[in-house]
Amino acid sequence: MVGPVVEELSKDYDGRALVGKVDVDSNPGISTKYGIRNIPTLLIFKGGEIVDKQVGAVAKSVLAGKLEGQM
């Protein structure tokens, strides 16, 4: 459900932010490292640190607002 939104954001923010997806079933170390317990969980990093987190599906505009708030 969130995958297509993440792909759109990746295109919208090309050159300004790196937006990607990780399959935590195939990469369980990622979910352990970042304490991901629910899917979907979206993490926003700045300078290598988590600065915001969204658990659960939300509208594209909400995620875009979170990205804009960190730029």
Secondary structure as UniProt FT lines:
FT   HELIX           3..12
FT   TURN            13..16
FT   TURN            24..26
FT   HELIX           28..34
FT   STRAND          41..46
FT   TURN            47..48
FT   STRAND          49..55
FT   HELIX           60..69
//
